[in-house]
């Protein structure tokens, strides 16, 4: 099953620089799964993009991911004036911190929601999800991260991750316990160390950065980034949001489609 989100456009102006943000997303069951536990959301007018991957092997992973993205959307929509304040040109420390807290609080709300649902349904005990979110506020962007889905920045023909995987292998690499080569074959490479909903609170990584005209962003579940190398990403993004999202899905499936696959492609244009 494939679901394509409608493509749209959002105009933002800051310090005299006007940009248009367009994005499209696609999700696919892949080649080896019996159902899709991924979920995504995008709203070009709001400037919000979210990907979630329900925890594989746990009951109700699809419920966890869909509830998480819905909760994040609802919370950000209710607090959108704080994001618009930054988008309109207020780059004071108070305004920036307030905007970052909007995204962080939205992910915490999703965590509490998923955890609460699991407590009231014995069949859903232990459900959880990864969550990667991006908010574009004019000249500024914010990411919020839990788990091993990712947000990439594509700039100057190169792709680089804006988020850090919360996995056991990523931690081992960071500590110098294993090498890159060992990480590729590690039996622990799919062990997630943080998830939305496994507890009633989770540590959320946030990042604040400047957005430039010509930037592109890719949000994806590990069903995509596990099949695609970083140097391949810029060329696919050049196809545009809708065609790029489709190409990412097709490429992952061509290479085995071992997991559910989700991709959102976002472009910042003058």
Beta strands, then each sheet from edge to edge (+ up, - down):
strand 1: 2-4
strand 2: 10-14
strand 3: 17-28
strand 4: 38-43
strand 5: 48-53
strand 6: 131-137
strand 7: 140-146
strand 8: 150-155
strand 9: 158-161
strand 10: 205-210
strand 11: 216-220
strand 12: 261-269
sheet 1: 1+ 3- 2+
sheet 2: 1+ 3- 12+ 11- 8+ 9-
sheet 3: 4+ 5- 6+ 7- 10+
end
